[in-house]
Structure formats: C-alpha cells, structure tokens
C-alpha cells in the first residue's frame, strides 16, 4: 500500500490527523495490522500522542477488529450478483464458497494473537498501579480541603493587563497600576483582578492537594524528622540520582510518601 492510502486509513480514526498519521508511518506503523499489534507505551513514545489519545486509537482499532463478521454478507452477495449476469457459467458458484473459508481462517489467526496481547497489557497495567498513601486528617481539615477545591474551580486565570494588545507583553500576572487603568478601577467587561475573595481557607493554606504538609528533603537523615501521618517529603532539585535512590529506599522503610519520586 502507498503512503496516501495508509494515511487515509489512519485519518479515518478519531483523533488522528495527517500529521499524526505521518508520525505513525515514520515510526514503522505502516499498516493497520501493525497498529493493532502496537502497545500503549509504543504509541505514547511518539511525540504528539498522549496517553488518552493512544488509548482512544487502540479502542477504535479493537472495534474495527470485531467488525469483520459484517464483511461476510458482502462476500456472500457477490456470488448472487455474478449468478444474475453470467448464467452460462455455473461453475463459478461452486468455486467461490472456498474463498470465504480461507479468509475466515486467515482472519482468525490475528484475532487470537491480539486477544493474547490484550491480556498481557492488562496484566502489565495492573502491576504498575500503586495506591498512594493518604494522610490522617480531621473532618474539619477535610471540609476545608473540599472548600479549597471548590474555590479553585471557580477562580479564573489571572492575566496581565492588555496582554492581547501588544506582542511583547507576556501573559503572566502583574498588578495594574495605571492612573487611568480601567482594569485597576474594576470597570465592566474587564478581566478579573487578584483579590482576597479567591483565597482558600486559612487552615489548609500551604498544604499539598492530597492534604500532606510538604517538607523539603536534602538527604536521608532529614527523613527521620518527618511525621508519616501528616507530612510528606519533597526531594530538593539539587539532589543527585544516587542520593535520590537512597532517599526513596529509606522512605519506603519509614512509610513516608515522596511527592516527586520521578523528578
């Protein structure tokens, strides 16, 4: 098959455009059969394809894999159309039933192999799943955490004044301080300004989203001063990989959660 035909087949999938189809072809997936045998990790390794997009592509390919039985009536209709036109050659009708049986046998082998691969993927995913440790919190702190989540959902993204007007003005927030600034005066149809009303409860300020209190760790000895029930470790960015591995081992022994294990 040519690249144009393969691109047409790939672009028929939801979430795959011409650019992503070309990337798949460049990585060796130059047919639908190879794409069916691909794993989620292989697709996510391609630049521009996220985990959700890879899972969506694999689900669509699996649905197409289950649809081949619908092709059988189409093949069965072909001999009827051939019977109507050439009535003088009845031998063709006897030879044709042998072809669908061969097709069925050929189609049965890839489906069996793909089902085995699916089971392997599910087993691998279940091995990687680990339940993260949660802190022991009082009901009051849990309520305040839920309130903070609700406040965070309705807080807008604060942008700099007139970031859209000039190319060199970045989007990061700066307080408007102009004397005639409409944004500073809170006039209508102006963007929201950082104010006290968007702040979270005082009891939960500074806590991680999980509810842990973050403590920066530089070495293994710093873990001994942590309370595993309420505090979690965040490894400093200046720590090397060797010392990071030692900290991770010690944290497993002390049952301390690390907030950035892979950074």
Helices and strands as residue ranges (DSSP letters): H 3-11, H 18-26, H 32-37, H 40-44, H 51-66, G 67-69, H 70-85, H 91-128, H 139-154, G 196-198, G 202-204, E 213-217, G 220-225, E 231-235, H 241-254
